[in-house]
């Protein structure tokens, strides 16, 4: 009897071990494939052009060329482009959150015949490709006098960010218990008071998810920045990175250093706030 129990336990532990291998193996391969390019880029940025041309991808540099970062920082106008990206992205995130949360609340909580058509309109907005709007937007911005300004980036960034934000948050708000709002309404709370005091605090997980996803997608945007901006002092970091690469096409070490500095802000934001993204997605999945 005891031998059979021991055999059963051993068989169970083997199945568990095999299951762990099947799950963790692909995850380990995925981690390596994602981390290796960043590690290679870091080594790339600390080498001379001759060392890079030798073609050894994982070899350490003979000496760490920190001057590559100094050159990229100064000649690439890194701080100026970084500040431009921060201004444009932060304003975009703030406006997107302000508008999308209110729209989501209205669509999800108000019983109106216009709720479904409005939601359908936002879903259609998700399907519109950015490339098809470049020429019309350029003509419009030139006529109203905001072409080659940060406003010419903020407006389309907000317009393309709101549909996805509404899709994420409306599903969550739709499942908030009506009893909470009814009791607040009986106490004399206005619609705005119910929104800011009840709905918004409950919806903080999807709000944080929208905030981070909007930040990352607009921080990395290049096509509109290259189309609507012509002044050097207004360029965002992705546009500035491309300009630096075209001006220093033979200095591979400096190019690598600039690329490292370009991706660093996004990596830091995602590293510190990744749990917020996961919790928001899981909360939205449970609510949905």
Secondary structure as GFF3:
##gff-version 3
##sequence-region A 1 288
A	DSSP	alpha_helix	2	45	.	.	.	ID=ss1
A	DSSP	alpha_helix	49	53	.	.	.	ID=ss2
A	DSSP	alpha_helix	67	75	.	.	.	ID=ss3
A	DSSP	alpha_helix	78	109	.	.	.	ID=ss4
A	DSSP	alpha_helix	114	127	.	.	.	ID=ss5
A	DSSP	three_ten_helix	130	133	.	.	.	ID=ss6
A	DSSP	alpha_helix	134	144	.	.	.	ID=ss7
A	DSSP	alpha_helix	151	173	.	.	.	ID=ss8
A	DSSP	alpha_helix	178	186	.	.	.	ID=ss9
A	DSSP	alpha_helix	191	194	.	.	.	ID=ss10
A	DSSP	pi_helix	195	199	.	.	.	ID=ss11
A	DSSP	alpha_helix	200	202	.	.	.	ID=ss12
A	DSSP	alpha_helix	204	219	.	.	.	ID=ss13
A	DSSP	alpha_helix	223	228	.	.	.	ID=ss14
A	DSSP	three_ten_helix	232	234	.	.	.	ID=ss15
A	DSSP	alpha_helix	237	247	.	.	.	ID=ss16
A	DSSP	alpha_helix	252	287	.	.	.	ID=ss17
###
